Amino acid sequence: FLFLMAEGSLLSLEWLKKLVSYNTVSCYSNLELIEECRKYLSDLGFDCKLFHNEEGNKANMLASIGPIDKSGGIVLSGHTDVVPVTGQAWDTDPFTIHEKDGRLFGRGTCDMKGFVAVCMAFAKQFSEADLKVPIYFAFSYDEEIGCKGVLSMIDYVRSLEVKPSYCFVGEPTSMQVVRKHKGKSYISTSVTGFECHSSLIHLGVNAVEYAAELLTKITEMKRKKQREGPFDDAFVPPYTTIHSGVINGGTANNIIPKDCVFLSEWRFIPQDKPEEILGEVVSYAKELEKEMQKVVPETGINIKTLAAGPALSTEEDSDVVKLAQQFSGAEGTLNVSYMTEAGHFSQAGVPTVVIGPGSIEQAHKPNEYVDVDQMKQCENFMEKVLAHCSN
């Protein structure tokens, strides 16, 4: 396949081709990708720390270069996992870069291996520069399934004596500066009833019906948020959203169902408190559980948080916003309703914004792409980061 970008070609293109070639859908390992990055960075003099998952088949990497005892350091953050391609109608191999009409097609080009590729492409320049403050590459796993992987690396960042002063999370924002996003809690509810013949309902505990009662409560909570808030006009919609999207229960219509499981989420604005939402659900579930256990004591409701991530709310006049605008040339700021790892870095004490190449409208779709122009803008951004850290 011929790339038609010889003149003014992308410095990051070769790294983007390498990164996309690794199938790092969240259900698979990312270790081959991480090892290629680690070896390259280590050879350049970066100090690379790995944070593995319990199974040992995935890892975060925090790679630093420059005087880590100096304040003013910058974190460049990106996740290495991508969403599946299964069931999607791609026109090309999703794990091979294809260029057409100024666009680079491939899974993860926009979300978010494009930003990671720019980081890697500038690693040599960072290693050769007279850095006055440190640079950190923070590459994570399992972002696409609830920002679960990054937590071990966040704990390390939180423990640093001299924390980085700024963090840029390179999710696709069309190189605009995002300073606020919603948080998310992802909840699984398992209702365990007692099965028997459907003609003997007084002896059974119907898991589907009790799940329905709890779902009705959750739906009432959703409507209350829509009516009464709290509200934040920075977001669309301007309130915390509550939603249940999957339910499974029962085996046959003439059997009182023993089991029912459903999945819910809330995407909360920074002013809201997700623990209070969960607390209200748990409290109602306990009331239902009392009714269930009067019939059969072994029945019950188990509510489990599968994943959770905090909202991001960085002040408009903060230094990290001003720096991102200075490096990118972007004016103003944006706010988004999806979640990123930025909230975690912010909670760890590192002022954070989201800024990266590509549009979120292209993410998670078949024929995902990033515009070549967006990659060039990101490379220009990285040149400004380099200059800033060397002055």
Short mmCIF file of the C-alpha atoms (twelve columns), coordinates in Angstrom:
data_MODEL
# 
_entry.id   MODEL 
# 
loop_
_atom_site.group_PDB 
_atom_site.id 
_atom_site.type_symbol 
_atom_site.label_atom_id 
_atom_site.label_alt_id 
_atom_site.label_comp_id 
_atom_site.label_asym_id 
_atom_site.label_seq_id 
_atom_site.Cartn_x 
_atom_site.Cartn_y 
_atom_site.Cartn_z 
_atom_site.pdbx_PDB_model_num 
ATOM 1   C CA . PHE A 1   0.000   0.000   0.000  1 
ATOM 2   C CA . LEU A 2   1.475   3.324   -1.043 1 
ATOM 3   C CA . PHE A 3   1.277   6.298   1.290  1 
ATOM 4   C CA . LEU A 4   0.886   9.550   -0.583 1 
ATOM 5   C CA . MET A 5   2.460   11.819  2.008  1 
ATOM 6   C CA . ALA A 6   6.119   12.072  1.023  1 
ATOM 7   C CA . GLU A 7   6.161   15.855  1.187  1 
ATOM 8   C CA . GLY A 8   5.636   17.069  4.742  1 
ATOM 9   C CA . SER A 9   5.092   13.465  5.847  1 
ATOM 10  C CA . LEU A 10  4.078   12.687  9.409  1 
ATOM 11  C CA . LEU A 11  6.859   12.098  11.860 1 
ATOM 12  C CA . SER A 12  4.456   9.828   13.754 1 
ATOM 13  C CA . LEU A 13  3.260   7.696   10.825 1 
ATOM 14  C CA . GLU A 14  5.640   4.786   11.351 1 
ATOM 15  C CA . TRP A 15  4.750   4.545   15.025 1 
ATOM 16  C CA . LEU A 16  1.044   4.741   14.215 1 
ATOM 17  C CA . LYS A 17  1.423   1.834   11.782 1 
ATOM 18  C CA . LYS A 18  3.241   -0.204  14.454 1 
ATOM 19  C CA . LEU A 19  0.747   0.532   17.218 1 
ATOM 20  C CA . VAL A 20  -2.340  -0.165  15.101 1 
ATOM 21  C CA . SER A 21  -0.852  -3.494  13.958 1 
ATOM 22  C CA . TYR A 22  -1.150  -4.813  17.528 1 
ATOM 23  C CA . ASN A 23  -4.620  -6.179  18.236 1 
ATOM 24  C CA . THR A 24  -5.068  -4.689  21.694 1 
ATOM 25  C CA . VAL A 25  -8.829  -5.040  21.987 1 
ATOM 26  C CA . SER A 26  -9.438  -4.916  25.742 1 
ATOM 27  C CA . CYS A 27  -10.044 -8.667  26.035 1 
ATOM 28  C CA . TYR A 28  -6.494  -9.337  24.779 1 
ATOM 29  C CA . SER A 29  -3.020  -8.625  26.143 1 
ATOM 30  C CA . ASN A 30  -1.247  -5.355  25.415 1 
ATOM 31  C CA . LEU A 31  2.176   -6.629  26.506 1 
ATOM 32  C CA . GLU A 32  3.732   -6.887  23.024 1 
ATOM 33  C CA . LEU A 33  2.866   -3.270  22.318 1 
ATOM 34  C CA . ILE A 34  4.073   -2.128  25.743 1 
ATOM 35  C CA . GLU A 35  7.321   -4.087  25.376 1 
ATOM 36  C CA . GLU A 36  8.080   -2.521  21.986 1 
ATOM 37  C CA . CYS A 37  7.531   0.940   23.464 1 
ATOM 38  C CA . ARG A 38  9.465   0.116   26.648 1 
ATOM 39  C CA . LYS A 39  12.522  -1.199  24.792 1 
ATOM 40  C CA . TYR A 40  12.648  1.816   22.481 1 
ATOM 41  C CA . LEU A 41  12.234  4.293   25.328 1 
ATOM 42  C CA . SER A 42  14.688  2.523   27.632 1 
ATOM 43  C CA . ASP A 43  17.334  2.600   24.904 1 
ATOM 44  C CA . LEU A 44  16.817  6.375   24.713 1 
ATOM 45  C CA . GLY A 45  17.354  6.761   28.465 1 
ATOM 46  C CA . PHE A 46  13.760  6.865   29.689 1 
ATOM 47  C CA . ASP A 47  13.078  5.314   33.089 1 
ATOM 48  C CA . CYS A 48  10.219  2.886   32.426 1 
ATOM 49  C CA . LYS A 49  8.055   1.502   35.216 1 
ATOM 50  C CA . LEU A 50  5.487   -1.214  34.473 1 
ATOM 51  C CA . PHE A 51  2.323   -1.877  36.480 1 
ATOM 52  C CA . HIS A 52  0.854   -5.294  35.616 1 
ATOM 53  C CA . ASN A 53  -2.640  -6.607  36.191 1 
ATOM 54  C CA . GLU A 54  -3.153  -9.581  38.534 1 
ATOM 55  C CA . GLU A 55  -3.054  -12.066 35.660 1 
ATOM 56  C CA . GLY A 56  0.212   -10.593 34.381 1 
ATOM 57  C CA . ASN A 57  -1.003  -10.323 30.779 1 
ATOM 58  C CA . LYS A 58  -1.501  -6.544  30.657 1 
ATOM 59  C CA . ALA A 59  0.494   -3.570  31.890 1 
ATOM 60  C CA . ASN A 60  0.533   0.176   32.298 1 
ATOM 61  C CA . MET A 61  3.800   1.944   31.604 1 
ATOM 62  C CA . LEU A 62  4.998   5.201   33.138 1 
ATOM 63  C CA . ALA A 63  8.113   6.326   31.267 1 
ATOM 64  C CA . SER A 64  9.927   9.428   32.465 1 
ATOM 65  C CA . ILE A 65  12.859  11.469  31.255 1 
ATOM 66  C CA . GLY A 66  14.372  14.650  32.629 1 
ATOM 67  C CA . PRO A 67  14.854  15.900  36.200 1 
ATOM 68  C CA . ILE A 68  12.054  14.145  38.104 1 
ATOM 69  C CA . ASP A 69  12.948  16.072  41.281 1 
ATOM 70  C CA . LYS A 70  11.852  19.311  39.586 1 
ATOM 71  C CA . SER A 71  8.292   20.608  39.608 1 
ATOM 72  C CA . GLY A 72  6.647   21.650  36.358 1 
ATOM 73  C CA . GLY A 73  6.648   18.158  34.806 1 
ATOM 74  C CA . ILE A 74  4.142   17.204  32.118 1 
ATOM 75  C CA . VAL A 75  2.286   13.887  31.800 1 
ATOM 76  C CA . LEU A 76  1.260   12.791  28.305 1 
ATOM 77  C CA . SER A 77  -1.417  10.155  28.841 1 
ATOM 78  C CA . GLY A 78  -2.908  7.625   26.451 1 
ATOM 79  C CA . HIS A 79  -4.577  4.212   26.644 1 
ATOM 80  C CA . THR A 80  -3.298  1.329   24.543 1 
ATOM 81  C CA . ASP A 81  -6.471  -0.766  24.369 1 
ATOM 82  C CA . VAL A 82  -9.118  -0.420  21.683 1 
ATOM 83  C CA . VAL A 83  -12.745 -1.472  21.244 1 
ATOM 84  C CA . PRO A 84  -13.640 -4.653  19.305 1 
ATOM 85  C CA . VAL A 85  -14.124 -4.851  15.550 1 
ATOM 86  C CA . THR A 86  -16.350 -7.935  15.777 1 
ATOM 87  C CA . GLY A 87  -19.581 -7.496  13.854 1 
ATOM 88  C CA . GLN A 88  -18.436 -4.245  12.240 1 
ATOM 89  C CA . ALA A 89  -18.334 -3.896  8.458  1 
ATOM 90  C CA . TRP A 90  -14.821 -2.607  7.713  1 
ATOM 91  C CA . ASP A 91  -13.764 -1.803  4.141  1 
ATOM 92  C CA . THR A 92  -10.109 -2.531  4.978  1 
ATOM 93  C CA . ASP A 93  -8.094  -4.569  7.495  1 
ATOM 94  C CA . PRO A 94  -8.720  -2.691  10.781 1 
ATOM 95  C CA . PHE A 95  -5.227  -3.551  12.058 1 
ATOM 96  C CA . THR A 96  -3.379  -2.186  9.019  1 
ATOM 97  C CA . ILE A 97  -3.183  1.554   8.364  1 
ATOM 98  C CA . HIS A 98  -4.742  2.653   5.076  1 
ATOM 99  C CA . GLU A 99  -4.479  6.235   3.840  1 
ATOM 100 C CA . LYS A 100 -7.139  7.770   1.619  1 
ATOM 101 C CA . ASP A 101 -8.212  11.351  0.990  1 
ATOM 102 C CA . GLY A 102 -6.110  12.703  3.830  1 
ATOM 103 C CA . ARG A 103 -7.423  10.195  6.356  1 
ATOM 104 C CA . LEU A 104 -5.654  7.333   8.119  1 
ATOM 105 C CA . PHE A 105 -7.996  4.375   8.628  1 
ATOM 106 C CA . GLY A 106 -7.533  1.691   11.278 1 
ATOM 107 C CA . ARG A 107 -8.800  0.586   14.666 1 
ATOM 108 C CA . GLY A 108 -7.460  2.966   17.298 1 
ATOM 109 C CA . THR A 109 -6.178  5.621   14.892 1 
ATOM 110 C CA . CYS A 110 -8.371  8.192   16.580 1 
ATOM 111 C CA . ASP A 111 -9.119  6.467   19.908 1 
ATOM 112 C CA . MET A 112 -6.332  6.783   20.805 1 
ATOM 113 C CA . LYS A 113 -3.201  5.342   19.289 1 
ATOM 114 C CA . GLY A 114 -2.759  8.499   17.219 1 
ATOM 115 C CA . PHE A 115 -1.766  10.460  20.314 1 
ATOM 116 C CA . VAL A 116 0.420   7.624   21.627 1 
ATOM 117 C CA . ALA A 117 2.162   7.472   18.244 1 
ATOM 118 C CA . VAL A 118 2.983   11.190  18.414 1 
ATOM 119 C CA . CYS A 119 4.433   10.727  21.902 1 
ATOM 120 C CA . MET A 120 6.625   7.868   20.693 1 
ATOM 121 C CA . ALA A 121 7.693   9.781   17.596 1 
ATOM 122 C CA . PHE A 122 8.951   12.653  19.768 1 
ATOM 123 C CA . ALA A 123 10.698  10.427  22.335 1 
ATOM 124 C CA . LYS A 124 14.095  10.776  20.654 1 
ATOM 125 C CA . GLN A 125 13.815  14.572  20.629 1 
ATOM 126 C CA . PHE A 126 12.835  14.575  24.300 1 
ATOM 127 C CA . SER A 127 15.839  12.355  25.089 1 
ATOM 128 C CA . GLU A 128 18.239  14.685  23.257 1 
ATOM 129 C CA . ALA A 129 16.847  17.917  24.685 1 
ATOM 130 C CA . ASP A 130 18.180  19.764  27.705 1 
ATOM 131 C CA . LEU A 131 15.006  19.259  29.696 1 
ATOM 132 C CA . LYS A 132 14.482  21.622  32.617 1 
ATOM 133 C CA . VAL A 133 11.412  19.705  33.809 1 
ATOM 134 C CA . PRO A 134 10.477  16.035  33.395 1 
ATOM 135 C CA . ILE A 135 8.267   14.470  30.755 1 
ATOM 136 C CA . TYR A 136 6.143   11.426  31.577 1 
ATOM 137 C CA . PHE A 137 4.499   9.060   29.088 1 
ATOM 138 C CA . ALA A 138 1.587   7.330   30.855 1 
ATOM 139 C CA . PHE A 139 0.283   4.459   28.710 1 
ATOM 140 C CA . SER A 140 -2.553  2.405   30.217 1 
ATOM 141 C CA . TYR A 141 -4.691  -0.688  29.608 1 
ATOM 142 C CA . ASP A 142 -8.425  -1.426  30.018 1 
ATOM 143 C CA . GLU A 143 -9.568  2.168   29.566 1 
ATOM 144 C CA . GLU A 144 -12.300 1.022   27.194 1 
ATOM 145 C CA . ILE A 145 -13.920 -1.169  29.854 1 
ATOM 146 C CA . GLY A 146 -14.260 1.487   32.525 1 
ATOM 147 C CA . CYS A 147 -10.814 3.066   33.058 1 
ATOM 148 C CA . LYS A 148 -9.969  0.093   35.280 1 
ATOM 149 C CA . GLY A 149 -6.362  -0.508  34.290 1 
ATOM 150 C CA . VAL A 150 -4.890  2.914   35.002 1 
ATOM 151 C CA . LEU A 151 -5.589  2.783   38.755 1 
ATOM 152 C CA . SER A 152 -2.307  1.105   39.755 1 
ATOM 153 C CA . MET A 153 -0.348  3.750   37.862 1 
ATOM 154 C CA . ILE A 154 -2.471  6.511   39.398 1 
ATOM 155 C CA . ASP A 155 -1.636  5.195   42.879 1 
ATOM 156 C CA . TYR A 156 2.066   5.503   42.025 1 
ATOM 157 C CA . VAL A 157 1.666   9.037   40.673 1 
ATOM 158 C CA . ARG A 158 -0.225  10.003  43.827 1 
ATOM 159 C CA . SER A 159 2.706   8.748   45.937 1 
ATOM 160 C CA . LEU A 160 5.407   10.796  44.160 1 
ATOM 161 C CA . GLU A 161 7.214   13.313  46.342 1 
ATOM 162 C CA . VAL A 162 7.325   15.763  43.449 1 
ATOM 163 C CA . LYS A 163 4.200   15.298  41.372 1 
ATOM 164 C CA . PRO A 164 3.935   16.380  37.735 1 
ATOM 165 C CA . SER A 165 2.378   19.820  37.406 1 
ATOM 166 C CA . TYR A 166 0.263   19.180  34.311 1 
ATOM 167 C CA . CYS A 167 -1.366  16.289  32.477 1 
ATOM 168 C CA . PHE A 168 -2.646  16.148  28.902 1 
ATOM 169 C CA . VAL A 169 -4.870  13.148  28.179 1 
ATOM 170 C CA . GLY A 170 -4.814  12.651  24.421 1 
ATOM 171 C CA . GLU A 171 -8.356  11.429  23.767 1 
ATOM 172 C CA . PRO A 172 -9.823  12.641  20.459 1 
ATOM 173 C CA . THR A 173 -11.010 16.241  20.894 1 
ATOM 174 C CA . SER A 174 -10.066 17.613  17.445 1 
ATOM 175 C CA . MET A 175 -7.149  19.266  19.294 1 
ATOM 176 C CA . GLN A 176 -9.554  21.410  21.310 1 
ATOM 177 C CA . VAL A 177 -9.123  21.794  25.070 1 
ATOM 178 C CA . VAL A 178 -11.624 19.842  27.202 1 
ATOM 179 C CA . ARG A 179 -11.610 20.877  30.859 1 
ATOM 180 C CA . LYS A 180 -14.791 19.183  32.119 1 
ATOM 181 C CA . HIS A 181 -16.316 15.782  31.611 1 
ATOM 182 C CA . LYS A 182 -18.833 13.602  33.375 1 
ATOM 183 C CA . GLY A 183 -17.870 10.699  35.614 1 
ATOM 184 C CA . LYS A 184 -19.321 7.218   35.330 1 
ATOM 185 C CA . SER A 185 -20.351 4.329   37.566 1 
ATOM 186 C CA . TYR A 186 -21.084 0.943   35.996 1 
ATOM 187 C CA . ILE A 187 -23.213 -1.325  38.203 1 
ATOM 188 C CA . SER A 188 -24.265 -4.980  38.091 1 
ATOM 189 C CA . THR A 189 -27.294 -6.084  40.130 1 
ATOM 190 C CA . SER A 190 -27.915 -9.795  40.755 1 
ATOM 191 C CA . VAL A 191 -31.271 -10.825 42.220 1 
ATOM 192 C CA . THR A 192 -31.418 -14.361 43.652 1 
ATOM 193 C CA . GLY A 193 -34.937 -15.690 44.146 1 
ATOM 194 C CA . PHE A 194 -36.383 -19.150 44.775 1 
ATOM 195 C CA . GLU A 195 -37.743 -21.250 41.934 1 
ATOM 196 C CA . CYS A 196 -40.822 -23.434 41.986 1 
ATOM 197 C CA . HIS A 197 -43.843 -24.275 39.838 1 
ATOM 198 C CA . SER A 198 -45.593 -21.129 38.642 1 
ATOM 199 C CA . SER A 199 -48.914 -22.322 40.115 1 
ATOM 200 C CA . LEU A 200 -47.360 -22.073 43.583 1 
ATOM 201 C CA . ILE A 201 -46.274 -18.446 43.618 1 
ATOM 202 C CA . HIS A 202 -46.708 -18.241 47.400 1 
ATOM 203 C CA . LEU A 203 -43.776 -20.650 47.806 1 
ATOM 204 C CA . GLY A 204 -41.433 -18.951 45.403 1 
ATOM 205 C CA . VAL A 205 -39.510 -15.682 45.220 1 
ATOM 206 C CA . ASN A 206 -39.695 -14.182 41.730 1 
ATOM 207 C CA . ALA A 207 -36.250 -12.744 40.873 1 
ATOM 208 C CA . VAL A 208 -37.519 -11.075 37.689 1 
ATOM 209 C CA . GLU A 209 -40.312 -9.240  39.496 1 
ATOM 210 C CA . TYR A 210 -38.059 -8.013  42.291 1 
ATOM 211 C CA . ALA A 211 -35.529 -6.886  39.682 1 
ATOM 212 C CA . ALA A 212 -38.359 -5.028  37.946 1 
ATOM 213 C CA . GLU A 213 -39.262 -3.269  41.205 1 
ATOM 214 C CA . LEU A 214 -35.672 -2.140  41.671 1 
ATOM 215 C CA . LEU A 215 -35.479 -1.053  38.018 1 
ATOM 216 C CA . THR A 216 -38.626 0.989   38.516 1 
ATOM 217 C CA . LYS A 217 -36.960 2.740   41.453 1 
ATOM 218 C CA . ILE A 218 -33.862 3.446   39.342 1 
ATOM 219 C CA . THR A 219 -36.056 4.836   36.557 1 
ATOM 220 C CA . GLU A 220 -37.801 7.130   39.072 1 
ATOM 221 C CA . MET A 221 -34.370 8.368   40.178 1 
ATOM 222 C CA . LYS A 222 -33.486 9.081   36.548 1 
ATOM 223 C CA . ARG A 223 -36.637 11.143  36.040 1 
ATOM 224 C CA . LYS A 224 -36.021 13.077  39.249 1 
ATOM 225 C CA . LYS A 225 -32.535 14.037  37.997 1 
ATOM 226 C CA . GLN A 226 -34.094 15.231  34.741 1 
ATOM 227 C CA . ARG A 227 -36.683 17.318  36.598 1 
ATOM 228 C CA . GLU A 228 -34.781 18.609  39.615 1 
ATOM 229 C CA . GLY A 229 -31.062 18.325  38.786 1 
ATOM 230 C CA . PRO A 230 -28.549 19.371  39.944 1 
ATOM 231 C CA . PHE A 231 -27.847 20.980  36.591 1 
ATOM 232 C CA . ASP A 232 -24.679 22.048  34.785 1 
ATOM 233 C CA . ASP A 233 -25.299 23.808  31.490 1 
ATOM 234 C CA . ALA A 234 -21.756 22.952  30.375 1 
ATOM 235 C CA . PHE A 235 -23.055 19.470  29.486 1 
ATOM 236 C CA . VAL A 236 -25.580 17.981  27.081 1 
ATOM 237 C CA . PRO A 237 -27.774 16.847  28.725 1 
ATOM 238 C CA . PRO A 238 -27.091 19.194  31.673 1 
ATOM 239 C CA . TYR A 239 -27.771 16.660  34.438 1 
ATOM 240 C CA . THR A 240 -26.607 13.267  35.700 1 
ATOM 241 C CA . THR A 241 -27.997 10.520  33.464 1 
ATOM 242 C CA . ILE A 242 -29.120 7.156   34.857 1 
ATOM 243 C CA . HIS A 243 -29.669 4.218   32.534 1 
ATOM 244 C CA . SER A 244 -30.172 0.434   32.591 1 
ATOM 245 C CA . GLY A 245 -29.247 -1.301  29.369 1 
ATOM 246 C CA . VAL A 246 -29.063 -5.096  29.838 1 
ATOM 247 C CA . ILE A 247 -31.273 -7.582  31.719 1 
ATOM 248 C CA . ASN A 248 -31.343 -11.396 31.799 1 
ATOM 249 C CA . GLY A 249 -33.573 -13.601 33.913 1 
ATOM 250 C CA . GLY A 250 -35.803 -16.644 34.049 1 
ATOM 251 C CA . THR A 251 -35.798 -19.974 32.204 1 
ATOM 252 C CA . ALA A 252 -39.427 -20.746 31.332 1 
ATOM 253 C CA . ASN A 253 -42.766 -19.031 31.833 1 
ATOM 254 C CA . ASN A 254 -44.095 -21.821 34.061 1 
ATOM 255 C CA . ILE A 255 -41.152 -21.586 36.492 1 
ATOM 256 C CA . ILE A 256 -40.859 -18.902 39.168 1 
ATOM 257 C CA . PRO A 257 -37.475 -17.420 38.134 1 
ATOM 258 C CA . LYS A 258 -34.568 -17.927 40.500 1 
ATOM 259 C CA . ASP A 259 -32.105 -15.487 38.941 1 
ATOM 260 C CA . CYS A 260 -32.164 -12.093 37.281 1 
ATOM 261 C CA . VAL A 261 -29.197 -9.859  36.487 1 
ATOM 262 C CA . PHE A 262 -29.260 -6.343  35.073 1 
ATOM 263 C CA . LEU A 263 -26.666 -3.689  34.288 1 
ATOM 264 C CA . SER A 264 -27.002 0.024   35.007 1 
ATOM 265 C CA . GLU A 265 -24.854 3.124   34.784 1 
ATOM 266 C CA . TRP A 266 -24.882 6.715   35.887 1 
ATOM 267 C CA . ARG A 267 -22.882 9.412   34.144 1 
ATOM 268 C CA . PHE A 268 -22.655 12.153  36.697 1 
ATOM 269 C CA . ILE A 269 -21.851 15.840  36.462 1 
ATOM 270 C CA . PRO A 270 -19.020 17.125  38.705 1 
ATOM 271 C CA . GLN A 271 -21.508 18.663  41.180 1 
ATOM 272 C CA . ASP A 272 -23.244 15.329  41.806 1 
ATOM 273 C CA . LYS A 273 -22.220 12.580  44.222 1 
ATOM 274 C CA . PRO A 274 -22.243 9.082   42.726 1 
ATOM 275 C CA . GLU A 275 -21.978 7.417   46.134 1 
ATOM 276 C CA . GLU A 276 -25.318 8.969   47.101 1 
ATOM 277 C CA . ILE A 277 -26.953 7.571   43.957 1 
ATOM 278 C CA . LEU A 278 -25.580 4.116   44.724 1 
ATOM 279 C CA . GLY A 279 -26.606 4.485   48.373 1 
ATOM 280 C CA . GLU A 280 -30.210 5.196   47.405 1 
ATOM 281 C CA . VAL A 281 -30.315 2.113   45.171 1 
ATOM 282 C CA . VAL A 282 -28.735 -0.107  47.837 1 
ATOM 283 C CA . SER A 283 -31.132 1.194   50.510 1 
ATOM 284 C CA . TYR A 284 -34.184 0.359   48.373 1 
ATOM 285 C CA . ALA A 285 -32.711 -3.050  47.514 1 
ATOM 286 C CA . LYS A 286 -32.399 -3.842  51.231 1 
ATOM 287 C CA . GLU A 287 -36.091 -3.099  51.719 1 
ATOM 288 C CA . LEU A 288 -36.971 -5.461  48.875 1 
ATOM 289 C CA . GLU A 289 -34.609 -8.065  50.293 1 
ATOM 290 C CA . LYS A 290 -36.516 -8.070  53.610 1 
ATOM 291 C CA . GLU A 291 -39.709 -8.991  51.726 1 
ATOM 292 C CA . MET A 292 -37.921 -11.729 49.794 1 
ATOM 293 C CA . GLN A 293 -36.357 -13.286 52.871 1 
ATOM 294 C CA . LYS A 294 -39.677 -13.510 54.698 1 
ATOM 295 C CA . VAL A 295 -40.556 -16.197 52.133 1 
ATOM 296 C CA . VAL A 296 -37.125 -17.809 51.665 1 
ATOM 297 C CA . PRO A 297 -34.226 -16.593 53.859 1 
ATOM 298 C CA . GLU A 298 -31.533 -17.597 51.330 1 
ATOM 299 C CA . THR A 299 -32.746 -15.106 48.714 1 
ATOM 300 C CA . GLY A 300 -31.287 -11.652 48.233 1 
ATOM 301 C CA . ILE A 301 -29.943 -8.843  46.059 1 
ATOM 302 C CA . ASN A 302 -26.251 -8.267  45.364 1 
ATOM 303 C CA . ILE A 303 -25.151 -4.927  43.890 1 
ATOM 304 C CA . LYS A 304 -21.603 -4.690  42.572 1 
ATOM 305 C CA . THR A 305 -19.687 -1.768  41.067 1 
ATOM 306 C CA . LEU A 306 -17.936 -3.125  37.957 1 
ATOM 307 C CA . ALA A 307 -16.122 0.093   37.112 1 
ATOM 308 C CA . ALA A 308 -16.152 3.719   38.167 1 
ATOM 309 C CA . GLY A 309 -14.350 6.882   37.216 1 
ATOM 310 C CA . PRO A 310 -14.530 10.418  38.572 1 
ATOM 311 C CA . ALA A 311 -15.736 13.489  36.717 1 
ATOM 312 C CA . LEU A 312 -13.257 16.125  35.579 1 
ATOM 313 C CA . SER A 313 -13.680 19.784  36.453 1 
ATOM 314 C CA . THR A 314 -10.598 21.928  35.803 1 
ATOM 315 C CA . GLU A 315 -10.894 25.683  36.252 1 
ATOM 316 C CA . GLU A 316 -11.075 27.805  33.107 1 
ATOM 317 C CA . ASP A 317 -8.257  30.088  34.256 1 
ATOM 318 C CA . SER A 318 -5.944  27.287  35.458 1 
ATOM 319 C CA . ASP A 319 -2.355  27.056  34.226 1 
ATOM 320 C CA . VAL A 320 -2.939  23.675  32.577 1 
ATOM 321 C CA . VAL A 321 -5.775  25.115  30.470 1 
ATOM 322 C CA . LYS A 322 -3.648  28.110  29.492 1 
ATOM 323 C CA . LEU A 323 -0.716  25.880  28.539 1 
ATOM 324 C CA . ALA A 324 -2.902  23.581  26.432 1 
ATOM 325 C CA . GLN A 325 -4.328  26.602  24.625 1 
ATOM 326 C CA . GLN A 326 -0.834  28.028  24.130 1 
ATOM 327 C CA . PHE A 327 0.537   24.751  22.728 1 
ATOM 328 C CA . SER A 328 -2.461  24.037  20.486 1 
ATOM 329 C CA . GLY A 329 -3.575  27.494  19.445 1 
ATOM 330 C CA . ALA A 330 -7.106  26.513  20.476 1 
ATOM 331 C CA . GLU A 331 -9.439  29.194  21.801 1 
ATOM 332 C CA . GLY A 332 -11.833 28.609  24.672 1 
ATOM 333 C CA . THR A 333 -12.635 25.196  26.129 1 
ATOM 334 C CA . LEU A 334 -15.097 22.372  25.591 1 
ATOM 335 C CA . ASN A 335 -16.992 20.045  27.923 1 
ATOM 336 C CA . VAL A 336 -17.991 16.463  27.084 1 
ATOM 337 C CA . SER A 337 -20.392 13.875  28.485 1 
ATOM 338 C CA . TYR A 338 -18.131 10.838  28.078 1 
ATOM 339 C CA . MET A 339 -15.552 9.726   30.652 1 
ATOM 340 C CA . THR A 340 -11.751 9.587   30.337 1 
ATOM 341 C CA . GLU A 341 -8.803  8.833   32.604 1 
ATOM 342 C CA . ALA A 342 -8.377  12.581  33.147 1 
ATOM 343 C CA . GLY A 343 -10.565 12.527  36.256 1 
ATOM 344 C CA . HIS A 344 -8.225  9.992   37.866 1 
ATOM 345 C CA . PHE A 345 -5.119  12.100  37.203 1 
ATOM 346 C CA . SER A 346 -6.904  15.167  38.523 1 
ATOM 347 C CA . GLN A 347 -7.910  13.345  41.728 1 
ATOM 348 C CA . ALA A 348 -4.277  12.251  42.133 1 
ATOM 349 C CA . GLY A 349 -3.325  15.916  42.402 1 
ATOM 350 C CA . VAL A 350 -2.206  16.579  38.824 1 
ATOM 351 C CA . PRO A 351 -4.118  19.389  37.054 1 
ATOM 352 C CA . THR A 352 -5.460  17.829  33.865 1 
ATOM 353 C CA . VAL A 353 -7.185  18.566  30.573 1 
ATOM 354 C CA . VAL A 354 -8.117  16.383  27.627 1 
ATOM 355 C CA . ILE A 355 -6.680  17.245  24.213 1 
ATOM 356 C CA . GLY A 356 -5.829  14.992  21.303 1 
ATOM 357 C CA . PRO A 357 -6.086  14.381  17.550 1 
ATOM 358 C CA . GLY A 358 -9.234  13.095  15.858 1 
ATOM 359 C CA . SER A 359 -12.933 13.397  16.514 1 
ATOM 360 C CA . ILE A 360 -14.910 11.364  19.025 1 
ATOM 361 C CA . GLU A 361 -17.485 10.998  16.243 1 
ATOM 362 C CA . GLN A 362 -15.106 8.569   14.501 1 
ATOM 363 C CA . ALA A 363 -14.348 6.513   17.616 1 
ATOM 364 C CA . HIS A 364 -15.726 2.964   18.101 1 
ATOM 365 C CA . LYS A 365 -17.081 2.853   14.516 1 
ATOM 366 C CA . PRO A 366 -16.183 0.681   11.554 1 
ATOM 367 C CA . ASN A 367 -13.686 2.460   9.276  1 
ATOM 368 C CA . GLU A 368 -12.394 4.526   12.201 1 
ATOM 369 C CA . TYR A 369 -9.955  7.181   11.028 1 
ATOM 370 C CA . VAL A 370 -7.905  10.175  12.032 1 
ATOM 371 C CA . ASP A 371 -7.289  13.077  9.666  1 
ATOM 372 C CA . VAL A 372 -3.671  13.576  8.632  1 
ATOM 373 C CA . ASP A 373 -4.144  17.276  9.416  1 
ATOM 374 C CA . GLN A 374 -5.159  16.389  12.989 1 
ATOM 375 C CA . MET A 375 -1.981  14.334  13.396 1 
ATOM 376 C CA . LYS A 376 0.069   17.266  12.106 1 
ATOM 377 C CA . GLN A 377 -1.634  19.576  14.591 1 
ATOM 378 C CA . CYS A 378 -0.780  17.125  17.368 1 
ATOM 379 C CA . GLU A 379 2.850   17.016  16.227 1 
ATOM 380 C CA . ASN A 380 2.935   20.818  16.310 1 
ATOM 381 C CA . PHE A 381 1.486   20.640  19.833 1 
ATOM 382 C CA . MET A 382 4.242   18.228  20.870 1 
ATOM 383 C CA . GLU A 383 6.907   20.543  19.454 1 
ATOM 384 C CA . LYS A 384 5.577   23.277  21.741 1 
ATOM 385 C CA . VAL A 385 5.641   20.884  24.718 1 
ATOM 386 C CA . LEU A 386 9.260   20.072  23.919 1 
ATOM 387 C CA . ALA A 387 10.210  23.738  23.642 1 
ATOM 388 C CA . HIS A 388 8.410   24.584  26.895 1 
ATOM 389 C CA . CYS A 389 10.155  21.811  28.834 1 
ATOM 390 C CA . SER A 390 13.556  22.831  27.458 1 
ATOM 391 C CA . ASN A 391 13.324  26.524  28.376 1 
# 
